[in-house]
Structures are given as C-alpha cells and as structure tokens.
Amino acid sequence: MSLSMGVYQTQKMGEKVNVDKEELRKKLTPVQYHVTQEKGTERPFSGCYNKVYDEGLYVCLVCEQPLFSSDTKYDSSCGWPAFNDVLDQGKVKLTPDTSGVGANLLLLISQPGRIRTEVTCSRCGSHLGHVFNDGPLPTKKRFCINSASLNFLPHKSKDGDS
C-alpha cells in the first residue's frame, strides 16, 4: 500500500511532512492507523513482514521514507520483524518510552529495564516500534518493528522482475 503517491509527491525526501490524521484514517486499516498514529503494537507473529527475507527496502508506510534494508533483517523469534540497524541514523527518532511504567516511580527505580526506547519515523513521526540492546553483532541492537508501520519494496532483478 503506497500512501505517498499524490499526497506527498511534492515533498522532498528528508523534509518533515505534516500528516492529515483524518485522511490517514480513511486510507489505513484500523491496525495500521492504531500502530502508526496511536503508538499501538500489532499482535506478535501476526505481521505480514515477520518472516519475509526477500532482498529489498522497508519504508515508512505513511511517508515512504526508506528505513531498513533486508541486509540487516534477522529472525529474532520475537514475533515482529527485527533489524540490527537502520539505513541511516537520521531516518528514525529514538525516544525513551515509559508507558510500561506509568506514574509508578518505585517500579521505575526497581526495574529500570522497563523503560523502552520508541522508534519513530523522523520524517512523518509515525510510530514504528522499539529498539532493544539485545541484538546480534556488530550493533547489538534489535529494532523490533511493527509490520503495520512498513511497506516492503523488493529489489528488482537484472531481468526486470522483482
């Protein structure tokens, strides 16, 4: 599903875009909207890209900014697509996520690992998932990303087929 054709076509890649939430609500599935705009999470093992290992690029569903390469995708057995790196650090924004702690300061002090790091698209602000420090070398990162926030663009083969 490509949302950017026409809607964001005049935007230069890398420029921040303002997202019309009502327009998105009409174009996205309820799960895609919940994940990208309401910081939701799809059910584990339910995403269409969890077990896809074809060569290509994973782009933001909302603005089509390239985010991840199939070269960095791996099977983490977590139930979501996992990558050990992004295409470029400027493509995503990392933010502390204390939603699992709420206002419980004692829980925060006793279990600091409950603070996760949210990953959002730096161009449109869509929620993508979270990053953890338990991935493979060389980065030791696991970008745990919702399929509902991505679109996959397969690499074209030399004969023009994808």
Backbone as CSV, one residue per row, in Angstrom:
resi,resn,N_x,N_y,N_z,CA_x,CA_y,CA_z,C_x,C_y,C_z
1,MET,0.846,-1.170,0.000,0.000,0.000,0.000,0.889,1.229,0.000
2,SER,0.710,2.076,-0.964,1.513,3.287,-1.061,0.631,4.493,-0.823
3,LEU,0.877,5.192,0.265,0.066,6.357,0.589,0.628,7.642,0.028
4,SER,1.907,7.655,-0.250,2.536,8.924,-0.579,2.286,9.376,-2.003
5,MET,1.896,8.500,-2.889,1.688,8.909,-4.264,0.580,9.954,-4.306
6,GLY,0.897,11.124,-4.782,-0.071,12.203,-4.860,-0.115,13.024,-3.587
7,VAL,-0.256,12.394,-2.450,-0.387,13.121,-1.195,0.909,13.823,-0.820
8,TYR,2.043,13.138,-0.928,3.325,13.708,-0.527,4.292,13.836,-1.692
9,GLN,3.799,13.685,-2.908,4.686,13.632,-4.059,5.531,14.893,-4.208
10,THR,5.015,16.045,-3.809,5.769,17.284,-3.967,6.794,17.485,-2.863
11,GLN,6.753,16.677,-1.821,7.706,16.802,-0.723,9.048,16.206,-1.129
12,LYS,10.124,16.853,-0.763,11.455,16.288,-0.979,11.712,15.259,0.108
13,MET,12.384,14.168,-0.267,12.715,13.158,0.734,13.581,13.805,1.807
14,GLY,13.293,13.504,3.039,14.048,14.060,4.143,13.346,15.234,4.799
15,GLU,12.504,15.958,4.033,11.753,17.056,4.633,10.684,16.471,5.541
16,LYS,10.431,17.155,6.649,9.362,16.706,7.532,8.030,16.954,6.835
17,VAL,7.097,16.040,7.041,5.772,16.186,6.459,4.742,16.243,7.575
18,ASN,3.709,17.021,7.343,2.581,17.060,8.259,1.572,16.025,7.793
19,VAL,1.110,15.226,8.710,0.202,14.140,8.393,-1.221,14.565,8.726
20,ASP,-2.122,14.424,7.766,-3.543,14.690,7.972,-4.159,13.423,8.568
21,LYS,-4.432,13.458,9.868,-4.901,12.267,10.587,-6.219,11.736,10.014
22,GLU,-7.129,12.623,9.625,-8.407,12.166,9.071,-8.213,11.493,7.718
23,GLU,-7.318,12.032,6.907,-7.003,11.428,5.612,-6.380,10.042,5.822
24,LEU,-5.478,9.949,6.798,-4.856,8.654,7.100,-5.879,7.643,7.598
25,ARG,-6.801,8.101,8.421,-7.820,7.195,8.966,-8.630,6.550,7.833
26,LYS,-8.824,7.300,6.745,-9.569,6.778,5.594,-8.734,5.792,4.778
27,LYS,-7.420,6.013,4.719,-6.550,5.220,3.845,-5.944,3.994,4.518
28,LEU,-5.711,4.072,5.820,-5.064,2.967,6.530,-6.093,1.997,7.082
29,THR,-5.658,0.758,7.302,-6.510,-0.189,8.014,-6.559,0.251,9.480
30,PRO,-7.541,-0.220,10.243,-7.574,0.142,11.665,-6.282,-0.218,12.406
31,VAL,-5.692,-1.367,12.095,-4.447,-1.771,12.766,-3.310,-0.834,12.363
32,GLN,-3.185,-0.525,11.078,-2.126,0.376,10.618,-2.256,1.748,11.270
33,TYR,-3.466,2.258,11.365,-3.676,3.565,11.994,-3.322,3.499,13.477
34,HIS,-3.802,2.466,14.154,-3.534,2.321,15.592,-2.030,2.252,15.869
35,VAL,-1.318,1.478,15.061,0.126,1.327,15.267,0.858,2.625,14.957
36,THR,0.630,3.209,13.781,1.431,4.358,13.349,1.044,5.670,14.017
37,GLN,-0.230,5.847,14.336,-0.679,7.143,14.843,-1.013,7.149,16.328
38,GLU,-1.283,5.974,16.898,-1.654,5.891,18.313,-0.639,5.093,19.126
39,LYS,0.539,4.846,18.538,1.630,4.134,19.203,1.229,2.741,19.665
40,GLY,0.413,2.098,18.857,-0.033,0.748,19.181,0.996,-0.300,18.792
41,THR,0.678,-1.540,19.094,1.534,-2.675,18.752,0.658,-3.772,18.173
42,GLU,1.070,-4.299,17.020,0.325,-5.419,16.450,0.619,-6.674,17.266
43,ARG,-0.281,-7.632,17.202,-0.078,-8.879,17.928,1.168,-9.585,17.409
44,PRO,1.948,-10.220,18.301,3.145,-10.933,17.839,2.781,-12.028,16.837
45,PHE,3.662,-12.220,15.869,3.545,-13.228,14.818,2.373,-12.982,13.868
46,SER,1.731,-11.810,13.950,0.592,-11.519,13.076,0.977,-10.657,11.875
47,GLY,2.143,-10.032,11.911,2.536,-9.099,10.861,2.969,-9.781,9.575
48,CYS,2.659,-9.157,8.463,2.942,-9.760,7.151,4.430,-9.799,6.810
49,TYR,5.270,-9.014,7.479,6.702,-9.000,7.154,7.567,-9.743,8.164
50,ASN,6.960,-10.378,9.149,7.733,-11.047,10.190,8.697,-12.081,9.614
51,LYS,8.253,-12.869,8.660,9.085,-13.949,8.104,9.476,-13.697,6.646
52,VAL,9.460,-12.453,6.204,9.880,-12.115,4.839,11.379,-11.845,4.847
53,TYR,12.118,-12.554,3.990,13.570,-12.364,3.922,14.035,-12.076,2.494
54,ASP,13.121,-11.608,1.647,13.488,-11.218,0.289,14.365,-9.975,0.338
55,GLU,15.153,-9.762,-0.727,16.009,-8.577,-0.791,15.174,-7.357,-1.140
56,GLY,15.421,-6.275,-0.417,14.699,-5.045,-0.695,14.808,-4.053,0.436
57,LEU,13.971,-3.038,0.372,13.944,-1.971,1.369,12.609,-1.960,2.089
58,TYR,12.670,-1.638,3.360,11.474,-1.430,4.159,11.340,0.075,4.358
59,VAL,10.182,0.609,3.967,9.954,2.050,4.031,8.786,2.340,4.960
60,CYS,8.722,3.575,5.438,7.616,4.009,6.280,6.321,3.899,5.481
61,LEU,5.317,3.291,6.049,4.032,3.126,5.388,3.392,4.473,5.071
62,VAL,3.566,5.451,5.938,2.881,6.730,5.792,3.569,7.661,4.800
63,CYS,4.898,7.809,4.884,5.588,8.799,4.039,6.601,8.193,3.071
64,GLU,6.783,6.894,3.114,7.701,6.145,2.245,9.176,6.484,2.425
65,GLN,9.534,7.041,3.572,10.959,7.255,3.829,11.639,5.890,3.984
66,PRO,12.731,5.628,3.251,13.458,4.368,3.428,14.022,4.274,4.845
67,LEU,13.786,3.135,5.499,14.180,2.973,6.899,15.161,1.828,7.126
68,PHE,14.845,0.657,6.584,15.626,-0.544,6.854,15.905,-1.298,5.561
69,SER,17.034,-1.997,5.544,17.397,-2.852,4.419,17.208,-4.309,4.819
70,SER,16.877,-5.127,3.841,16.775,-6.566,4.115,18.117,-7.136,4.569
71,ASP,19.216,-6.443,4.252,20.547,-6.897,4.671,20.708,-6.917,6.191
72,THR,19.924,-6.110,6.906,20.050,-6.043,8.365,18.905,-6.758,9.082
73,LYS,18.021,-7.407,8.323,16.890,-8.116,8.923,17.345,-9.501,9.375
74,TYR,16.835,-9.934,10.506,17.175,-11.265,11.018,16.004,-11.823,11.814
75,ASP,16.023,-13.118,12.065,14.966,-13.778,12.826,15.323,-13.734,14.301
76,SER,14.637,-12.866,15.032,14.904,-12.751,16.468,13.949,-13.611,17.280
77,SER,12.980,-14.238,16.617,11.961,-15.069,17.266,11.095,-14.285,18.240
78,CYS,11.042,-12.958,18.078,10.245,-12.134,18.990,8.806,-11.954,18.507
79,GLY,8.538,-12.282,17.231,7.185,-12.148,16.711,6.967,-10.923,15.850
80,TRP,7.992,-10.096,15.716,7.930,-8.900,14.875,9.166,-8.871,13.987
81,PRO,9.101,-8.175,12.856,10.315,-8.013,12.050,11.413,-7.371,12.896
82,ALA,12.622,-7.904,12.794,13.747,-7.387,13.580,14.897,-7.035,12.644
83,PHE,15.509,-5.901,12.933,16.649,-5.409,12.161,17.742,-5.039,13.148
84,ASN,19.018,-5.215,12.750,20.084,-4.828,13.677,20.618,-3.431,13.395
85,ASP,20.047,-2.749,12.387,20.461,-1.369,12.122,19.460,-0.708,11.189
86,VAL,19.507,0.614,11.142,18.695,1.399,10.216,19.563,1.790,9.024
87,LEU,18.928,2.214,7.947,19.695,2.657,6.778,20.581,3.840,7.123
88,ASP,20.047,4.744,7.917,20.766,5.956,8.316,20.172,6.414,9.637
89,GLN,21.017,6.788,10.590,20.527,7.179,11.915,19.538,8.338,11.854
90,GLY,19.659,9.190,10.841,18.751,10.321,10.711,17.364,9.952,10.229
91,LYS,17.163,8.710,9.828,15.860,8.272,9.310,14.859,7.966,10.417
92,VAL,15.366,7.734,11.625,14.481,7.426,12.746,14.796,8.348,13.919
93,LYS,13.806,8.481,14.781,13.982,9.230,16.025,13.797,8.231,17.163
94,LEU,14.717,8.265,18.135,14.654,7.379,19.296,14.270,8.194,20.519
95,THR,13.244,7.718,21.245,12.712,8.451,22.390,12.458,7.493,23.546
96,PRO,12.842,7.850,24.781,12.510,6.994,25.923,10.993,6.808,26.026
97,ASP,10.566,5.572,26.264,9.145,5.234,26.366,8.892,4.657,27.753
98,THR,8.232,5.430,28.588,7.938,4.995,29.956,6.498,4.509,30.098
99,SER,5.828,4.219,28.980,4.420,3.818,29.048,4.220,2.522,29.836
100,GLY,5.235,1.679,29.914,5.127,0.445,30.683,5.270,0.660,32.177
101,VAL,5.628,1.863,32.570,5.860,2.181,33.978,4.751,3.065,34.530
102,GLY,4.251,3.973,33.698,3.231,4.911,34.151,3.798,5.847,35.202
103,ALA,3.020,6.126,36.227,3.440,7.048,37.280,4.064,6.322,38.465
104,ASN,4.330,5.042,38.334,4.864,4.241,39.423,6.381,4.423,39.513
105,LEU,6.827,5.406,40.277,8.253,5.707,40.403,9.026,4.580,41.076
106,LEU,8.400,3.889,42.009,9.064,2.766,42.667,9.375,1.664,41.647
107,LEU,8.432,1.405,40.760,8.655,0.416,39.706,9.788,0.868,38.792
108,LEU,9.837,2.143,38.487,10.887,2.696,37.633,12.262,2.528,38.275
109,ILE,12.352,2.763,39.575,13.626,2.638,40.293,14.032,1.171,40.432
110,SER,13.072,0.317,40.755,13.398,-1.090,40.996,13.582,-1.891,39.705
111,GLN,12.986,-1.435,38.608,13.093,-2.154,37.335,13.376,-1.167,36.197
112,PRO,14.582,-0.608,36.161,14.883,0.396,35.128,14.794,-0.151,33.708
113,GLY,14.866,-1.456,33.551,14.749,-2.060,32.231,13.359,-1.944,31.628
114,ARG,12.397,-1.501,32.424,11.034,-1.335,31.923,10.909,-0.122,31.011
115,ILE,11.907,0.749,31.037,11.894,1.887,30.120,12.397,1.391,28.774
116,ARG,11.540,1.490,27.779,11.910,1.066,26.436,12.310,2.297,25.625
117,THR,12.831,2.068,24.432,13.168,3.155,23.527,12.277,3.041,22.300
118,GLU,11.416,4.034,22.133,10.495,4.056,20.997,11.230,4.478,19.733
119,VAL,10.858,3.881,18.602,11.403,4.224,17.292,10.279,4.840,16.466
120,THR,10.493,6.071,15.987,9.526,6.723,15.111,10.216,7.175,13.834
121,CYS,9.440,7.364,12.794,9.958,7.882,11.530,10.312,9.349,11.732
122,SER,11.521,9.733,11.355,11.956,11.121,11.563,11.278,12.080,10.594
123,ARG,10.685,11.567,9.550,10.071,12.429,8.538,8.613,12.760,8.849
124,CYS,7.824,11.748,9.260,6.396,11.993,9.493,5.965,11.740,10.935
125,GLY,6.859,11.195,11.764,6.544,10.965,13.170,5.769,9.695,13.455
126,SER,5.539,8.861,12.458,4.788,7.622,12.682,5.544,6.680,13.618
127,HIS,4.794,6.059,14.515,5.362,5.058,15.424,5.717,3.818,14.616
128,LEU,6.932,3.313,14.824,7.399,2.121,14.117,7.504,0.916,15.042
129,GLY,8.009,1.117,16.248,8.230,0.021,17.189,9.178,0.460,18.283
130,HIS,10.065,-0.458,18.699,11.023,-0.176,19.771,12.378,-0.776,19.422
131,VAL,13.426,-0.252,20.045,14.761,-0.810,19.858,15.276,-1.291,21.210
132,PHE,15.939,-2.442,21.185,16.475,-3.060,22.394,17.955,-3.349,22.190
133,ASN,18.693,-3.469,23.279,20.143,-3.708,23.227,20.482,-5.189,23.361
134,ASP,19.707,-6.042,22.701,19.953,-7.484,22.791,20.077,-8.135,21.411
135,GLY,20.468,-7.353,20.423,20.592,-7.865,19.059,21.963,-8.440,18.764
136,PRO,22.146,-8.903,17.535,23.421,-9.513,17.139,24.503,-8.470,16.873
137,LEU,25.734,-8.935,16.832,26.855,-8.081,16.453,26.675,-7.668,14.996
138,PRO,27.176,-6.579,14.538,28.100,-5.699,15.239,27.405,-4.620,16.076
139,THR,26.099,-4.410,15.897,25.435,-3.288,16.577,24.898,-3.650,17.952
140,LYS,24.603,-4.930,18.169,23.947,-5.411,19.389,22.570,-4.772,19.573
141,LYS,21.972,-4.299,18.480,20.651,-3.671,18.515,19.617,-4.613,17.907
142,ARG,18.400,-4.533,18.442,17.255,-5.233,17.856,16.150,-4.205,17.668
143,PHE,16.033,-3.728,16.446,14.933,-2.840,16.107,13.724,-3.734,15.864
144,CYS,12.809,-3.745,16.807,11.621,-4.589,16.785,10.493,-3.727,16.214
145,ILE,10.152,-3.956,14.943,9.314,-3.034,14.186,8.003,-3.703,13.775
146,ASN,6.906,-2.990,13.923,5.599,-3.492,13.521,5.487,-3.553,12.000
147,SER,5.050,-4.694,11.471,4.797,-4.797,10.029,3.784,-3.751,9.580
148,ALA,2.833,-3.440,10.448,1.765,-2.495,10.110,2.272,-1.077,9.882
149,SER,3.528,-0.812,10.221,4.091,0.528,10.015,5.003,0.584,8.792
150,LEU,5.140,-0.546,8.096,6.098,-0.646,6.996,5.438,-0.995,5.667
151,ASN,6.164,-0.684,4.611,5.873,-1.186,3.273,7.186,-1.758,2.761
152,PHE,7.127,-2.888,2.065,8.334,-3.535,1.554,8.450,-3.304,0.061
153,LEU,9.617,-2.832,-0.366,9.900,-2.610,-1.780,10.981,-3.598,-2.199
154,PRO,10.607,-4.664,-2.922,11.610,-5.660,-3.318,12.597,-5.078,-4.317
155,HIS,13.849,-5.562,-4.238,14.855,-5.165,-5.224,14.480,-5.775,-6.556
156,LYS,14.721,-5.032,-7.596,14.484,-5.539,-8.955,15.662,-6.412,-9.360
157,SER,15.372,-7.532,-10.002,16.452,-8.372,-10.515,16.955,-7.780,-11.826
158,LYS,18.057,-8.302,-12.330,18.669,-7.760,-13.548,17.757,-7.878,-14.761
159,ASP,16.868,-8.880,-14.778,15.973,-9.030,-15.928,14.685,-8.228,-15.773
160,GLY,14.597,-7.412,-14.702,13.452,-6.524,-14.508,12.369,-7.079,-13.619
161,ASP,12.448,-8.364,-13.261,11.462,-8.934,-12.351,11.834,-8.589,-10.926
162,SER,10.831,-8.596,-10.039,11.145,-8.342,-8.631,11.349,-9.626,-7.899
